[in-house]
Amino acid sequence: GEVVEIGEEFFNDAMEMSAKLFEEGRITHWESYYLRNDGTLVPVEMKIANLCNAEGDGIGAVGIIRDITERRKTERKLKKSRDFLEKIFRTSVDGIMVTEKTSITMVNEAVEKILGYSRDEIIGKSTIELSPQETEYYNKGKEFVEKLFEHGVVVGEERTWLRKDGTLVEIEINAAPLRDGNDIKSVAGIRDITARKRAE
């Protein structure tokens, strides 16, 4: 399903790999193309090793060739999904934040606007640092984390965070854990509701 151009780069790669085979005696994970009898190209991964006789003279080579068509299709689908999610992440009017334990690992531009921090300033911070340090705010933060991992999702949770300039911002959070092996991660949607709270 993909268009492949067989040009100078293809042949240069083949020449480099041939030279590597003679110099090092083996090639691993070489991705290239084979031409099928019906004229279509097949993406392949090759492992090739030189064969030598008892005197150490080269007498040939042995290769294992794997058809990686399905793998390539899967990779394209994953890239398409990643690109789509990246667009949502970048363009969402609501803030999106990813945390590992309590450390912030990813934020979008909307979070930067809400909190007044640049991305570089906020990555690595603890979410605890975003709350005012009074006991009531600390306790609310602790309750939020407990609720998230007890129920698996938190919807419509209202919190007060501290902007970089020291002013308070009222936010609404929707959060859910992310399953990533043994890592404790979560993703949260964050909305600035300061104006709404004032109106109320």
C-alpha positions in Angstrom: 0.0 0.0 0.0 3.0 2.4 0.1 4.8 4.0 -2.8 8.5 3.0 -2.8 11.1 4.8 -4.9 14.1 2.6 -5.8 16.8 5.1 -6.6 20.4 6.0 -5.9 19.9 5.8 -2.1 18.7 2.2 -2.4 21.8 1.1 -4.4 24.2 3.1 -2.1 22.7 1.3 0.9 23.2 -2.1 -0.8 26.8 -1.3 -1.6 27.5 -0.1 2.0 25.9 -3.3 3.4 27.9 -5.5 1.0 31.1 -3.7 2.2 30.1 -4.2 5.8 29.5 -7.9 5.2 33.1 -8.4 3.8 34.7 -6.2 6.6 32.8 -7.5 9.6 31.6 -10.9 8.4 28.0 -10.4 9.3 25.0 -8.0 8.9 22.0 -7.9 11.3 18.7 -6.1 11.0 19.2 -4.8 7.4 15.9 -3.5 6.1 15.6 -3.4 2.3 13.2 -4.6 -0.5 12.9 -7.7 -2.6 11.2 -7.8 -6.0 8.5 -10.4 -6.3 7.7 -12.4 -9.4 4.5 -10.3 -9.9 6.5 -7.0 -9.9 5.6 -5.8 -6.5 8.2 -4.9 -3.8 8.3 -6.7 -0.5 9.9 -5.0 2.5 12.3 -7.5 4.2 14.7 -7.6 7.1 17.9 -9.6 6.6 20.6 -11.2 8.7 23.5 -12.3 6.7 26.8 -14.0 7.8 29.8 -15.1 5.8 30.7 -18.8 5.6 34.3 -19.8 5.7 36.2 -23.1 5.2 38.6 -24.7 7.7 41.4 -22.4 6.4 39.3 -19.3 7.0 38.7 -18.5 3.4 35.3 -17.1 2.5 33.2 -19.7 0.6 29.8 -18.0 0.6 27.2 -16.6 2.9 24.0 -17.6 4.6 21.1 -15.3 5.1 17.8 -15.2 7.0 15.2 -13.1 5.3 12.0 -12.1 7.0 8.9 -10.5 5.2 8.1 -7.4 7.3 5.1 -6.2 5.3 2.7 -6.6 8.2 5.1 -4.9 10.6 5.4 -1.9 8.3 1.6 -1.7 8.0 1.4 -1.7 11.8 4.1 0.9 12.1 2.2 3.2 9.7 -1.0 2.8 11.6 0.7 3.6 14.9 2.4 6.7 13.4 -0.9 7.9 12.0 -2.5 7.4 15.5 0.4 9.1 17.2 0.2 12.1 14.8 -3.6 12.3 15.3 -3.2 12.3 19.1 -0.3 14.8 18.9 -2.6 17.2 17.0 -5.3 16.8 19.6 -2.7 17.3 22.4 -1.3 20.5 20.8 -4.6 22.1 19.7 -6.9 21.3 22.7 -8.3 24.4 24.3 -8.3 22.5 27.6 -5.1 21.8 29.4 -3.7 18.2 29.1 -1.1 17.0 31.6 0.6 13.7 32.0 2.2 12.7 35.3 4.4 9.9 36.5 3.7 9.4 40.2 3.4 13.1 41.0 6.1 14.4 38.6 4.8 16.2 35.5 6.2 14.7 32.3 4.1 16.3 29.5 1.9 19.4 29.1 0.3 21.1 26.2 0.2 24.8 25.4 -3.1 25.3 27.2 -1.5 24.3 30.6 1.2 26.8 29.9 -1.4 29.5 29.5 -3.4 28.5 32.6 -0.4 28.4 34.9 1.9 31.0 33.3 4.9 28.6 33.2 6.7 27.6 30.0 6.8 23.9 29.2 10.5 23.7 30.2 9.7 25.3 33.6 6.8 22.9 34.4 8.2 19.6 33.2 9.7 17.8 36.2 7.7 19.8 38.8 5.6 17.9 41.3 1.9 18.5 41.1 2.1 19.2 44.8 4.1 22.4 44.0 1.1 23.7 41.9 -1.1 23.9 45.0 -1.0 26.6 47.6 0.8 25.2 50.6 -2.0 25.7 53.2 -3.2 22.5 54.8 -6.7 22.5 53.2 -5.2 22.6 49.7 -2.7 19.9 50.5 -5.4 17.6 51.9 -7.6 18.1 48.9 -4.6 17.2 46.6 -4.0 14.0 48.7 -7.7 13.1 48.5 -7.7 13.6 44.7 -4.8 11.2 44.2 -6.4 8.6 46.5 -9.7 8.9 44.7 -8.0 8.6 41.3 -6.3 5.3 42.0 -9.1 3.9 44.0 -11.9 4.5 41.5 -9.8 4.6 38.3 -11.1 7.9 37.1 -11.9 11.4 38.6 -14.5 13.6 36.8 -15.3 17.2 37.5 -12.9 17.6 40.4 -12.5 21.3 41.4 -9.1 22.4 42.7 -7.2 25.6 43.3 -3.7 25.9 41.8 -1.1 28.6 42.0 0.1 30.4 38.9 3.7 31.4 38.4 2.9 35.0 39.3 1.5 33.9 42.7 -2.2 34.4 41.9 -4.7 31.6 42.4 -6.5 29.9 39.5 -9.6 27.7 39.9 -9.5 24.6 37.8 -11.7 21.6 37.0 -9.9 18.3 36.5 -10.9 15.1 34.7 -8.2 12.4 35.2 -7.5 8.7 34.6 -4.5 6.4 35.3 -2.4 5.3 32.3 -1.4 1.7 32.2 2.3 1.5 31.2 3.9 -1.6 32.7 4.8 -1.0 36.4 4.9 2.8 36.0 2.3 4.8 37.9 1.1 7.4 35.3 -2.0 9.4 34.8 -3.4 11.8 32.3 -5.6 14.8 33.2 -7.8 17.3 31.3 -7.6 20.7 33.0 -10.0 23.6 32.5 -9.7 27.1 33.9 -13.0 27.8 35.7 -11.9 31.0 37.5 -14.4 33.2 35.6 -17.2 30.7 36.2 -16.5 30.6 39.9 -16.5 34.4 40.1 -19.8 34.5 38.3 -21.2 31.9 40.8 
